[in-house]
Amino acid sequence: MGSGKPYNILECSFVEVQEWLKESDVVLIPIGSCEKHGPHIPLGTDSFITLAVVEKASEKADVPHTPLIPYGYSPHHMGEVNRGFGSITLRGTTFRYIIYDIALSLVYHGFNKLLFVSHHGSNTKVIDDVLRAVRYKTGALPVWYKVPTERDIKLIKDLLRSRPEEAPGWHSGEEETAILMYYRPELVKMERAQPRSIHAPKWLGEKFVKTDGTPTIEFMGSENIWIPLEHHEYSDNATIGNPFIATPETGKLLVERISTHLAEFCKELKKLDIKAHTRDFEDRAF
């Protein structure tokens, strides 16, 4: 790629998109969320973290990326009615159709490997059938990359100072706060930060235990029960991790580590001999 060429296709003319396709049939697609977090960080936390990682990975792997989709599947973050928390959620069906249409558009133009990237864990709850539908229909390869977070922090565990019982990768904790301190420091208001609050919903009774934001809940020592809980039912202030030990230095290290991992994955995708067999764009349900 020539120097100065935009990586975000929103900034490209069709000429530059054509040039990209001569070099890469891999494209990154950042998918975010707009939802209530702790009082010290913005509703767009998951979106900003996703974009921070994608922007760096795109340059490291020399592949283009699409504009950020700032909404995701977040019904559990809406909170009580008329409280003004500001969360905006897409229905599962709406979300899947957006993913589907984006995918078909990119395949139509010549991309063969579509790498969706999201820091928001709940987006993964509703995407298996649409990714399969894209693959079955087109022969292209859609992949979902979940930014290491929540319980899946093996890649970055050594960079975090939070103790395991503090749920370091969870909502509004060290990981999210640190990356925002690095990427968008003007949006972090640490004077508003509050200690983590996580518990089983009071209406369930004393036999139930909850230690983080996973959809499951522990009962009699076994965590095999899935209840569609609302976030405010088990976290009073939308803070599950410990934000107070976050630093911008940690945030920079996190973004570098994750973006390098994502970039290396992109490079491996480039090597795969996968070509779409169908590139039409039809208004057909998946």
N, C-alpha and C positions, 0 to 999 in steps of 0.2 A: 504494500500500500504506500502511496506517496505521502510525504509528510503534510500534515495539515488537513488530511481528509477526515471528514466527520465520521464518528463511529455510530452516533445515534441516527438512524435512518430518517427521523423526523427532520433532521438538518440537512439531509441529502436531497439532491435533485434525482430524477430518474437515471440520469447519466451516471451519477456516483453509485447508485444501487447496482447498476449493470456492471460497473467496475468491481464492486465488492463481490459479485457473483462469479467473477473470473478467478477470484482468489479463495473464496470460502463459500461452501454450501451450508455452513453452520451459522445460526443466528441465535442470539440471546434475547429472551423475552421477560423483562422484569414485571412481576405481579406483586402488588403491595396490599395495603389495607388502610382503612381510616377508622380507627376505633379507640375507645377510651383506654388510656394507659394511666400510670401513676400521675399525680398532680405536677410532677417536675418535668415531664417530657411530653411531646406533642402527640396528637391523635395519629399523625403520619409516621410514627416511629418505625413501624415495619416497612413502610414504603421507602423511607430514607435509608434504612440499613440495606434493603435490597438494592437500591440504586447505587449506593456507595460501593458495594461489592461488584455489581455488574459493570459499572464504569471502568473500574480498574482491571477486571478480568478481561473485558473487551479489548483493551489496549495490550495487555500481556499476551493474549492469545491471537491478537490481530483478527478479530471477527467483529461484525457489526452487531448492534443491538437495537431493539425497537424502543419506542417511548414507554415509560412506566404506566401501567394501569394502576391507579391509586386506590382502587376498591377491591374488596375480596369478600369471602364468606365469613361473616362475623356476627351472626344473629345473637350469640351469647354475650356480646359486648354492648348490646343496645341499652341495657339497664332498665330501670323503672321508667314508665311512661311519664312524660312531661318534666323530666329532671334535667334536660338540656345537656346531656353528656356529649352529644355531637357525633356519635358513631354513625357510619353509613355502611349498610350491608347490602350485598346482592343475594338474592335467593339462589339456592343451589342450582336450579335450572337455568337461571339467567347467567350465572357465573360460567357454567359449562358451555352455554351457547357462545359466550364471548371468547372463551378459550378456543372453541371449535372454529369460529369464524376467523379469528386471528391466524390459526394454524392453516386453514384452507387458503387464506390470502397469501401467506408466505410460501406455501408449497406451489401455488399457482404461478408465482413469479420465478421459481427455480430453486428455492432452498429445499434441502433434503433432510436436514437434522435440526430440529427445533428444540431449543433448550430453555424451558420455562424455569425461572428462578424466583423463589419467594422466601422471605424470612417469616412470614405469617404461617404458623403451623397448621391452623385450621383450614387453610386453603387445600391442604392435601386430603381432607376428608371427602371431597366431592369430585375428584378429578380422574379417578381410574377409568370409568366408562368412557369419558370423552377422549382421553389419550388413546385408548384402545380403538375407539371409533375412527380417529384420525389415521392411525396406523393401518387398520383394516381397509379403510376406504382408499387411501392414497399410496400406501407402501413407504411413505416417509417415516422417519423415526422421531416421534415426540418423546421428550424426556423431561422429568420434573426434578429439579435440584432444590432441595430444601436447605437453606442456609443453616449450618450447624447451630442449633439452639435448643431450648427446652431440655429434654433428656438426651438428645443426640449431640453431645458436645465433645466427643472423643477427640476430634481434630484440634480443638482449642482449649481443652481442659487445663493444660499446663500454663496457659496465659492468664487464667482467672484466679483471683485470690480468695474468692468466696469459698466457704466450707460447703461440702456436699449437702448438708442439711439446710443450707440457705438457698438451695435451688438456683445456682449461679446463672444458668441459661434461661431463666424464666422471666415472665412479664415484669418489665420495669426494673429489673435487677441490674447486676453489675455489667453484664454483656451489653444490654441495650443502652444503658446510660452511658457507658464508656464510648461506644461507637458514635452516639449522638454528640458527646463532648468533643470528639475528634472531627466528625463530618459536618455537623451543624451546631456548633457550640452556642450560638445566639438563641437557640430554641430550648436550651436546658436551664431550668430554674431550680437549682439545688436547694434554695431556701424553702422551697415548697415540699421537698422530698419527705416521705414518711416511712417508718419502719414497715417491713413486710407484714402482710396480714393474710393468713391462709388457714382455713379450717373447713371441716365438713359442714354442709348446710345444717343450721340449727334444727330445722324441721325433720331431719332424718333421725336424730337421736344420737345418743352417746356411743353406740356400737360401731359407728362409721368413722373412718379416718381419711383425711385428705391432706397431702403434703405439697402438692404443686398443681399445675393447671391441666394435667392430663385428663382426658374424658372419663377415665375409670375412677373408681372409688374403692377403698379397702374396707372389707368386712370380714371379721373373724380371721384376720391375718392373711386373707387372700384378696388380690386386687384384680378380680375378673368380672367386675360388674360395671356396665356402661350405663350411665344415667344422663340424659340431656339436660345438664345443669346450666344455669345462667352464671356468668362470671361474678356478678355481684352477690350471689348466694354463698360463694366460698372465699371471696376476697373483698374486704370492706373498702379498700382504697385502690384496687387494681394494681397492687404491688405485691408480687410473690417473691421476688429475689431481694437481694440487699444492694440498694443503689449507692450507699454511702462510701464504699471503697472503690468506686469507679474512678478512672482517670483518663484523660485524653490520650496519654501515652499507651495505655492498654488498648484503647479504642483503635489507635493506629495499627498496633500489632495485630489485633483481631482482623481488621479489614485486609491487611497485607496477607495474613495467613489464609484466610478464606478465599480471597480473590485469586491467590496463586493456585490453590487447590482447584477452584472452578476453571481457571485458565488451562491447567494441565488436563483437566477432563475434556475441555473444548478441543485441545490438540489431539487427543485420542479419538474424539468423534470425527475430526477431519480425516483421519486415516481410514475410516470405515467405508467400504464400497457399498453404499446404499443409495439407490435412486428411486424416486417416486415413480409409480407406474400410472398414476392418475393425477392430473393437475387441473381438473375442472372445478368451478365454484358453483355449487348448486344449493338452493335453499331447501335442503332436505334434513329432516330430523336425524340425529345420530342415534 
